[in-house]
């Protein structure tokens, strides 16, 4: 791609390369004993986690952090609420579920996790004083979410991911020209850009973004003693209000959508370095070798996208099919028998099979990126790797101005019309197919959720597509009709975890006794192993 051989690397690339000079985690070099769990117990715990993750569908990169949060909530509630009672069992559960390797985590990590847990629990107690029970409980859960982020980083370092985010931030702050109808404070602009990069590049969820903000405000957090934590707790609710205001700043969503278009270039850089870290310098020193490495990395990512797509579709299919079957026989069938005295097998079959088949249909329409896409990835990586200025990657982002009252009214009317047209057509079709009120409501409910899941899966599968997408008249019509369905699906998916009775039953009525059984089984296995060693000559 480049005619002249580069004499030096850009500062962002140097930052990424430097992060690979050290191991990802000091656990690899730490001495002392390592935490070991029984393979038999681990298999049981692993199967349970797989089943639970199908029911509580989340993106794969969030599974370990969410597992830590779940274990924290259960152990703090049922185990006395101290770091001493939480730390070691938490690590053991993570190893059993294969979120961490067996015989890898040093015993010293138990003390580290204990300190982190005690610090957050102390902050929760102090900051919760004077609040109502509801507000105190909500604050406690929020703080445990931040604690889960810190514990995950303590057990599995994110230094390389952070270096990648810093590299993209350096490129974006230098290259991006933000055009807005009103002046934007430079500090707010840079902070929101930093958070947008964490959301887009590292796929940070709300708890992870909140933790980033918290550490920016309190970089001394991990050095505070008990008195310092209590002092922070007395004014923490005001700080939390400031953090949430920054987390939901109107500029944040716009910058997130903009920088998301360029994340693939940085992911490819990371992949090229990870392929052969020891040879990364020589690879980037030769544009020809770099081009070959980018093509290999892109090919792997395209194949991985197909695999993740297939896995996501299968998980969604199982979740949807089982849930639909359950609701059909618990709600729909009894209702039809009570009202009509018989079950309409046609509507029941459509209600059970349509939505899983819709997911497969969406998956079948996703295509592998073309050679032009790979060529554009190569060109973008060259700009990032070899230039500190004059890049043409991120150029100009223009925010639209605020609509006037008349325009807002027109847009609101058009938006309402899309809801009436879309759901009106669906209801008319269901009525023609003899769906009753309950079966029709279930059909629309699942159609909204599945449509939203399908779009998320489609976007995830096209993460490495950097070519601009062109939409014709047909695409506009489809977007017009499906937008209300997607909005309803998004609304349901965001609020479902807060009212998911199935997950509550899993976490406290099934998981708690099951994990207690695994603890007993782990101790029994360890006891038998010790006794066997005693009689072995």
C-alpha positions as CSV (number, residue, x, y, z in Angstrom):
1,X,0.0,0.0,0.0
2,X,2.8,2.5,0.9
3,X,5.6,3.3,-1.5
4,X,8.1,4.4,1.1
5,X,9.2,2.3,4.0
6,X,8.2,4.2,7.2
7,X,11.0,5.4,9.4
8,X,9.0,5.5,12.6
9,X,5.7,4.5,14.1
10,X,2.9,6.9,15.2
11,X,2.5,7.6,18.9
12,X,-0.8,5.7,19.1
13,X,0.8,2.6,17.6
14,X,3.7,2.9,19.9
15,X,1.3,3.0,22.8
16,X,-0.3,-0.3,21.7
17,X,3.0,-2.0,21.0
18,X,4.3,-1.1,24.5
19,X,1.3,-2.6,26.2
20,X,2.2,-6.0,24.7
21,X,5.8,-6.0,26.1
22,X,4.5,-7.2,29.4
23,X,2.2,-10.1,30.3
24,X,-1.5,-9.4,30.4
25,X,-1.6,-10.3,34.1
26,X,0.9,-10.5,36.8
27,X,-0.6,-13.8,37.8
28,X,1.5,-15.4,35.1
29,X,4.7,-14.5,36.9
30,X,3.4,-14.5,40.5
31,X,4.9,-17.1,42.8
32,X,3.2,-19.1,45.6
33,X,0.3,-21.5,45.6
34,X,-2.4,-21.3,42.9
35,X,-6.1,-21.9,43.5
36,X,-7.2,-25.3,42.4
37,X,-10.7,-26.7,42.0
38,X,-12.0,-30.2,41.2
39,X,-12.5,-31.0,37.6
40,X,-15.7,-32.8,38.5
41,X,-17.2,-29.8,40.3
42,X,-16.0,-27.5,37.5
43,X,-17.9,-29.5,34.9
44,X,-21.1,-29.2,36.9
45,X,-20.6,-25.5,37.4
46,X,-19.7,-24.9,33.8
47,X,-22.9,-26.6,32.6
48,X,-25.0,-24.6,35.0
49,X,-23.4,-21.3,33.7
50,X,-24.1,-22.3,30.1
51,X,-27.8,-22.9,30.9
52,X,-28.1,-19.7,32.8
53,X,-26.4,-17.6,30.1
54,X,-28.9,-18.9,27.6
55,X,-31.8,-17.8,29.9
56,X,-30.1,-14.4,30.7
57,X,-28.9,-13.5,27.2
58,X,-25.9,-11.1,27.4
59,X,-23.0,-10.4,25.1
60,X,-20.0,-12.8,25.6
61,X,-17.5,-10.2,26.7
62,X,-19.8,-9.2,29.7
63,X,-20.4,-12.7,31.0
64,X,-17.5,-12.9,33.5
65,X,-18.2,-9.4,34.8
66,X,-21.9,-10.1,35.2
67,X,-21.1,-13.4,36.9
68,X,-18.9,-11.5,39.4
69,X,-21.8,-9.1,40.0
70,X,-24.3,-11.9,40.5
71,X,-22.0,-13.8,42.9
72,X,-21.3,-10.6,44.9
73,X,-25.0,-9.9,45.3
74,X,-25.8,-13.4,46.4
75,X,-22.8,-13.8,48.8
76,X,-23.1,-10.3,50.3
77,X,-26.8,-11.0,51.0
78,X,-26.5,-14.5,52.2
79,X,-22.9,-14.6,53.5
80,X,-22.7,-11.8,56.0
81,X,-21.5,-9.0,53.8
82,X,-17.8,-8.9,54.3
83,X,-14.8,-9.2,52.0
84,X,-13.5,-12.1,54.2
85,X,-16.6,-14.2,53.5
86,X,-16.9,-13.2,49.8
87,X,-13.4,-13.1,48.3
88,X,-12.2,-16.7,48.1
89,X,-15.6,-18.3,47.4
90,X,-16.1,-15.7,44.6
91,X,-12.8,-16.6,42.9
92,X,-13.4,-20.3,43.4
93,X,-16.8,-20.0,41.7
94,X,-15.3,-18.1,38.8
95,X,-12.7,-20.9,38.3
96,X,-15.3,-23.6,38.6
97,X,-17.4,-21.9,35.9
98,X,-14.3,-21.6,33.8
99,X,-14.3,-17.8,33.7
100,X,-10.7,-18.1,35.0
101,X,-8.2,-20.9,34.3
102,X,-7.7,-23.6,37.0
103,X,-4.3,-23.6,38.8
104,X,-3.6,-20.0,37.5
105,X,-4.9,-17.5,40.0
106,X,-2.4,-17.1,42.9
107,X,-3.6,-17.2,46.5
108,X,-2.5,-13.6,46.9
109,X,-5.5,-12.5,44.8
110,X,-7.8,-13.5,47.6
111,X,-6.5,-10.7,49.8
112,X,-6.7,-8.2,46.9
113,X,-10.3,-9.1,46.2
114,X,-11.1,-8.9,49.9
115,X,-9.8,-5.4,50.1
116,X,-11.7,-4.3,47.1
117,X,-15.0,-5.9,48.4
118,X,-14.6,-4.3,51.9
119,X,-13.9,-0.9,50.4
120,X,-17.1,-0.9,48.3
121,X,-19.2,-2.4,51.0
122,X,-18.0,0.3,53.4
123,X,-18.8,3.0,50.8
124,X,-22.2,1.5,50.4
125,X,-22.9,1.5,54.2
126,X,-21.8,5.1,54.6
127,X,-23.4,6.6,51.5
128,X,-26.6,4.8,52.2
129,X,-27.2,6.4,55.6
130,X,-30.3,8.6,55.7
131,X,-31.7,7.2,52.5
132,X,-35.0,5.3,52.2
133,X,-34.9,1.5,52.0
134,X,-35.6,1.6,48.2
135,X,-33.0,4.2,47.5
136,X,-30.4,2.5,49.7
137,X,-31.0,-0.9,48.0
138,X,-30.8,0.7,44.5
139,X,-27.5,2.5,45.5
140,X,-26.1,-0.8,47.0
141,X,-26.8,-2.7,43.8
142,X,-25.2,0.1,41.7
143,X,-22.1,0.1,43.8
144,X,-21.8,-3.7,43.6
145,X,-21.9,-3.2,39.8
146,X,-18.8,-1.0,40.0
147,X,-17.2,-3.4,42.5
148,X,-17.6,-6.2,39.9
149,X,-15.8,-4.1,37.3
150,X,-12.9,-3.5,39.6
151,X,-12.7,-7.1,40.8
152,X,-12.7,-8.4,37.2
153,X,-9.8,-6.0,36.3
154,X,-7.9,-7.2,39.4
155,X,-8.3,-10.9,38.3
156,X,-7.9,-10.4,34.6
157,X,-5.9,-7.2,33.6
158,X,-7.4,-5.0,30.9
159,X,-4.2,-3.1,30.3
160,X,-4.0,-3.9,26.6
161,X,-7.6,-3.0,26.0
162,X,-7.0,0.3,27.9
163,X,-3.9,1.0,25.7
164,X,-6.0,0.5,22.6
165,X,-8.7,2.9,23.9
166,X,-6.0,5.5,24.7
167,X,-4.6,5.1,21.2
168,X,-8.0,5.7,19.6
169,X,-8.6,8.6,21.9
170,X,-5.3,10.2,20.9
171,X,-6.2,9.8,17.2
172,X,-9.8,11.1,17.7
173,X,-8.9,14.2,19.8
174,X,-6.3,15.2,17.2
175,X,-8.3,14.4,14.0
176,X,-11.9,14.9,14.8
177,X,-13.5,18.3,14.1
178,X,-16.9,18.5,15.9
179,X,-19.3,21.0,14.3
180,X,-22.3,21.8,16.6
181,X,-25.0,24.4,16.4
182,X,-23.9,25.7,19.8
183,X,-20.4,26.0,21.4
184,X,-19.3,22.9,23.3
185,X,-17.0,23.0,26.3
186,X,-13.7,21.4,25.3
187,X,-13.5,19.5,28.6
188,X,-17.0,18.1,28.1
189,X,-16.1,17.2,24.5
190,X,-13.0,15.3,25.4
191,X,-14.7,13.5,28.3
192,X,-17.6,12.4,26.2
193,X,-15.3,11.3,23.4
194,X,-13.3,9.2,26.0
195,X,-16.5,7.6,27.2
196,X,-17.8,7.0,23.7
197,X,-14.6,5.2,22.8
198,X,-15.0,2.9,25.8
199,X,-18.5,2.2,24.8
200,X,-17.8,1.6,21.1
201,X,-14.2,0.1,21.1
202,X,-14.3,-1.8,24.4
203,X,-18.0,-2.4,24.4
204,X,-18.3,-1.1,27.9
205,X,-21.8,-1.4,29.5
206,X,-23.3,1.1,32.0
207,X,-21.5,-0.2,35.0
208,X,-18.1,-0.2,33.2
209,X,-18.6,3.4,32.0
210,X,-19.7,4.5,35.5
211,X,-16.5,2.9,36.9
212,X,-14.4,4.8,34.3
213,X,-16.0,8.0,35.3
214,X,-15.6,7.3,39.0
215,X,-11.9,6.6,38.7
216,X,-11.4,9.8,36.7
217,X,-13.0,11.7,39.6
218,X,-11.3,9.6,42.3
219,X,-7.9,8.3,41.0
220,X,-6.9,7.8,44.6
221,X,-9.8,5.3,45.3
222,X,-7.6,2.2,45.6
223,X,-5.3,4.0,48.1
224,X,-8.1,5.2,50.5
225,X,-8.1,3.8,54.0
226,X,-11.3,3.2,56.0
227,X,-11.5,6.8,57.2
228,X,-11.0,8.1,53.6
229,X,-13.8,5.8,52.3
230,X,-16.2,7.0,55.0
231,X,-15.4,10.6,54.3
232,X,-16.1,10.0,50.6
233,X,-19.3,8.2,51.5
234,X,-20.7,11.2,53.3
235,X,-20.7,13.2,50.1
236,X,-21.0,10.4,47.6
237,X,-24.6,10.8,46.6
238,X,-23.8,14.3,45.2
239,X,-20.8,12.8,43.3
240,X,-23.1,10.0,41.9
241,X,-25.5,12.6,40.6
242,X,-22.6,14.3,38.8
243,X,-21.4,11.0,37.4
244,X,-24.9,10.1,36.1
245,X,-25.2,13.5,34.5
246,X,-22.0,13.0,32.6
247,X,-22.8,9.4,31.8
248,X,-26.1,10.5,30.1
249,X,-24.8,13.7,28.5
250,X,-26.6,14.4,25.2
251,X,-23.2,14.6,23.3
252,X,-22.3,11.1,24.4
253,X,-24.8,9.2,22.2
254,X,-23.8,11.3,19.1
255,X,-20.1,10.7,19.6
256,X,-20.7,7.0,20.3
257,X,-22.5,6.5,17.0
258,X,-19.7,8.4,15.2
259,X,-16.6,6.7,16.6
260,X,-18.2,3.3,16.3
261,X,-17.6,3.6,12.5
262,X,-13.9,3.5,13.1
263,X,-13.4,0.9,15.8
264,X,-12.7,-1.9,13.3
265,X,-9.3,-0.3,12.3
266,X,-8.1,-0.4,15.9
267,X,-9.4,-4.0,16.5
268,X,-7.4,-5.1,13.4
269,X,-4.3,-3.4,14.9
270,X,-4.8,-5.3,18.1
271,X,-5.3,-8.6,16.2
272,X,-2.1,-8.1,14.1
273,X,-0.1,-7.5,17.3
274,X,-1.7,-10.4,19.1
275,X,-0.9,-12.8,16.3
276,X,2.8,-12.6,17.0
277,X,3.6,-10.1,19.7
278,X,7.4,-10.8,19.5
279,X,7.4,-10.1,15.8
280,X,5.0,-7.1,15.9
281,X,7.7,-4.5,15.5
282,X,9.1,-6.1,12.3
283,X,5.6,-6.6,10.9
284,X,4.7,-2.9,11.3
285,X,8.1,-1.9,10.0
286,X,7.2,-3.5,6.6
287,X,4.0,-2.2,4.9
288,X,4.0,-5.4,2.8
289,X,4.1,-7.7,5.8
290,X,1.6,-5.5,7.5
291,X,-0.8,-5.8,4.6
292,X,-0.6,-9.6,4.7
293,X,-1.1,-9.6,8.4
294,X,-4.2,-7.4,8.1
295,X,-5.7,-9.7,5.5
296,X,-5.1,-12.7,7.7
297,X,-6.6,-10.8,10.7
298,X,-9.6,-9.7,8.7
299,X,-10.2,-13.2,7.4
300,X,-10.1,-14.6,10.9
301,X,-12.5,-11.9,12.1
302,X,-14.9,-12.5,9.2
303,X,-14.9,-16.2,10.1
304,X,-15.3,-15.4,13.8
305,X,-18.2,-13.1,13.0
306,X,-20.0,-16.0,11.2
307,X,-19.3,-18.3,14.2
308,X,-20.6,-15.8,16.7
309,X,-23.6,-15.2,14.5
310,X,-24.4,-18.9,14.5
311,X,-23.8,-19.2,18.2
312,X,-26.0,-16.1,19.0
313,X,-28.8,-17.4,16.8
314,X,-28.7,-20.8,18.4
315,X,-28.7,-19.3,21.9
316,X,-31.6,-17.0,20.9
317,X,-33.4,-19.8,19.3
318,X,-33.3,-22.0,22.4
319,X,-34.2,-19.2,24.7
320,X,-37.1,-18.1,22.5
321,X,-38.4,-21.6,21.7
322,X,-38.4,-22.7,25.4
323,X,-40.0,-19.5,26.6
324,X,-42.6,-19.6,23.9
325,X,-43.4,-23.2,24.7
326,X,-43.7,-22.4,28.4
327,X,-46.0,-19.4,27.8
328,X,-48.0,-21.3,25.2
329,X,-48.9,-24.1,27.6
330,X,-49.2,-22.0,30.7
331,X,-51.1,-19.0,29.3
332,X,-52.3,-19.4,25.7
333,X,-53.7,-22.9,25.8
334,X,-55.6,-22.5,29.1
335,X,-57.1,-19.2,27.8
336,X,-58.3,-20.8,24.5
337,X,-59.8,-23.8,26.4
338,X,-61.6,-21.4,28.8
339,X,-62.9,-19.1,26.1
340,X,-63.4,-21.3,23.0
341,X,-63.4,-24.8,24.6
342,X,-60.7,-25.9,22.1
343,X,-57.2,-25.0,20.9
344,X,-56.6,-23.5,17.5
345,X,-53.6,-25.5,16.5
346,X,-52.7,-23.3,13.5
347,X,-52.4,-20.1,15.6
348,X,-50.5,-22.0,18.4
349,X,-48.1,-23.4,15.9
350,X,-47.5,-20.0,14.3
351,X,-46.9,-18.5,17.7
352,X,-44.4,-21.1,18.7
353,X,-42.4,-21.4,15.4
354,X,-42.6,-18.0,13.7
355,X,-40.2,-16.1,15.9
356,X,-37.3,-18.7,16.0
357,X,-37.6,-19.0,12.2
358,X,-37.5,-15.2,11.9
359,X,-34.1,-15.3,13.7
360,X,-32.8,-17.8,11.2
361,X,-34.1,-15.8,8.3
362,X,-32.2,-12.7,9.6
363,X,-29.0,-14.7,10.0
364,X,-29.2,-16.1,6.5
365,X,-29.3,-12.5,5.0
366,X,-25.9,-11.5,6.5
367,X,-23.0,-11.6,4.0
368,X,-19.3,-11.8,4.4
369,X,-17.5,-8.5,3.8
370,X,-16.0,-8.0,0.4
371,X,-12.4,-7.5,-0.7
372,X,-13.1,-3.7,-0.9
373,X,-13.8,-3.7,2.8
374,X,-10.4,-5.4,3.5
375,X,-8.7,-2.9,1.3
376,X,-10.2,0.0,3.2
377,X,-9.2,-1.6,6.5
378,X,-5.6,-1.8,5.2
379,X,-5.7,1.9,4.2
380,X,-7.0,3.0,7.6
381,X,-4.5,0.9,9.6
382,X,-1.7,2.5,7.5
383,X,-2.9,6.0,8.4
384,X,-3.1,5.2,12.1
385,X,0.3,3.3,12.2
386,X,2.5,5.7,10.3
387,X,1.0,9.2,10.7
388,X,0.8,11.5,13.6
389,X,-0.8,14.2,11.6
390,X,-2.5,14.7,8.3
391,X,-4.7,11.6,8.7
392,X,-7.9,11.5,6.8
393,X,-9.6,8.9,8.9
394,X,-11.8,10.8,11.4
395,X,-12.5,14.2,9.8
396,X,-15.7,16.1,10.5
397,X,-18.7,15.2,12.7
398,X,-21.6,17.5,12.4
399,X,-24.4,17.6,15.0
400,X,-27.8,18.7,13.8
401,X,-29.4,21.7,15.4
402,X,-32.4,21.7,17.7
403,X,-35.7,21.4,15.9
404,X,-38.2,24.2,16.2
405,X,-41.6,23.7,17.8
406,X,-43.3,23.3,14.4
407,X,-40.7,20.7,13.1
408,X,-40.8,18.8,16.4
409,X,-44.6,18.6,16.1
410,X,-44.4,17.3,12.5
411,X,-41.7,14.7,13.4
412,X,-43.8,13.6,16.4
413,X,-46.9,13.1,14.2
414,X,-44.9,11.2,11.6
415,X,-43.4,9.0,14.4
416,X,-46.8,8.3,15.9
417,X,-48.1,7.4,12.4
418,X,-45.3,4.8,12.0
419,X,-46.6,3.1,15.2
420,X,-50.2,3.2,14.0
421,X,-49.3,1.8,10.6
422,X,-46.9,-0.9,11.7
423,X,-48.8,-2.3,14.6
424,X,-52.1,-1.7,12.8
425,X,-51.0,-3.9,9.9
426,X,-49.7,-6.6,12.4
427,X,-53.0,-6.6,14.4
428,X,-55.0,-6.8,11.2
429,X,-53.0,-9.8,9.9
430,X,-53.3,-11.6,13.3
431,X,-57.0,-11.0,13.3
432,X,-57.3,-12.5,9.8
433,X,-55.4,-15.5,11.1
434,X,-57.9,-15.9,14.0
435,X,-55.5,-14.9,16.8
436,X,-57.3,-14.1,20.0
437,X,-56.2,-11.3,22.4
438,X,-53.8,-13.3,24.4
439,X,-52.1,-15.1,21.5
440,X,-51.9,-11.8,19.6
441,X,-50.3,-10.0,22.5
442,X,-47.8,-12.8,22.9
443,X,-47.0,-12.7,19.2
444,X,-46.4,-8.9,19.2
445,X,-44.4,-9.1,22.5
446,X,-42.0,-11.7,21.1
447,X,-41.9,-10.1,17.6
448,X,-40.6,-6.9,19.3
449,X,-38.0,-8.6,21.3
450,X,-36.8,-10.9,18.5
451,X,-36.6,-8.0,16.0
452,X,-34.5,-6.1,18.5
453,X,-32.2,-9.1,19.2
454,X,-31.9,-9.8,15.5
455,X,-30.8,-6.2,14.7
456,X,-28.2,-6.4,17.5
457,X,-26.9,-9.7,16.2
458,X,-26.8,-8.3,12.7
459,X,-24.8,-5.3,13.9
460,X,-22.5,-7.5,15.9
461,X,-21.8,-9.7,12.9
462,X,-20.9,-6.6,10.8
463,X,-18.6,-5.0,13.2
464,X,-15.6,-5.2,10.8
465,X,-17.5,-3.7,7.9
466,X,-16.1,-0.2,7.3
467,X,-17.6,0.5,3.8
468,X,-20.5,2.9,3.8
469,X,-23.9,1.3,3.6
470,X,-26.2,2.5,0.9
471,X,-29.9,2.1,1.3
472,X,-32.5,2.4,-1.5
473,X,-36.2,3.1,-1.4
474,X,-37.0,-0.5,-0.2
475,X,-34.6,-0.1,2.7
476,X,-36.3,3.2,3.7
477,X,-39.7,1.5,3.6
478,X,-38.5,-1.4,5.7
479,X,-36.9,1.0,8.3
480,X,-40.1,3.0,8.4
481,X,-42.3,0.0,9.2
482,X,-39.9,-1.8,11.6
483,X,-38.7,1.2,13.7
484,X,-41.7,1.1,16.1
485,X,-41.3,-2.6,16.6
486,X,-37.6,-2.2,17.3
487,X,-38.2,0.7,19.7
488,X,-40.7,-1.5,21.7
489,X,-38.3,-4.4,21.7
490,X,-35.5,-2.2,23.0
491,X,-37.8,-0.8,25.7
492,X,-38.8,-4.3,26.8
493,X,-35.2,-5.6,26.8
494,X,-33.9,-2.7,28.9
495,X,-36.6,-3.2,31.6
496,X,-37.0,-7.0,31.5
497,X,-33.9,-7.7,33.7
498,X,-35.5,-5.5,36.5
499,X,-38.6,-7.7,36.6
500,X,-37.3,-11.1,35.5
501,X,-38.8,-13.4,38.1
502,X,-37.1,-16.4,36.4
503,X,-33.7,-14.9,37.1
504,X,-34.6,-14.1,40.7
505,X,-35.6,-17.8,41.2
506,X,-32.4,-18.9,39.5
507,X,-30.2,-16.6,41.6
508,X,-31.6,-17.2,45.0
509,X,-33.8,-20.3,45.1
510,X,-31.8,-22.5,42.7
511,X,-28.3,-21.1,42.4
512,X,-27.6,-20.5,46.1
513,X,-28.3,-24.1,47.2
514,X,-26.7,-25.5,44.1
515,X,-23.5,-23.5,44.7
516,X,-23.6,-24.6,48.4
517,X,-23.8,-28.2,47.1
518,X,-20.8,-27.6,44.9
519,X,-18.8,-26.2,47.9
520,X,-19.5,-29.3,49.9
521,X,-18.6,-31.5,46.9
522,X,-15.4,-29.4,46.4
523,X,-14.4,-30.0,50.1
524,X,-15.2,-33.7,49.8
525,X,-13.1,-34.0,46.7
526,X,-10.2,-32.2,48.4
527,X,-10.6,-34.4,51.5
528,X,-10.5,-37.6,49.4
529,X,-7.5,-36.4,47.5
530,X,-5.6,-35.7,50.7
531,X,-6.5,-39.1,52.2
532,X,-5.4,-40.8,49.0
533,X,-2.1,-39.0,49.1
534,X,-1.6,-40.1,52.7
535,X,-1.8,-43.8,51.8
536,X,0.2,-43.5,48.6
537,X,3.8,-44.6,49.2
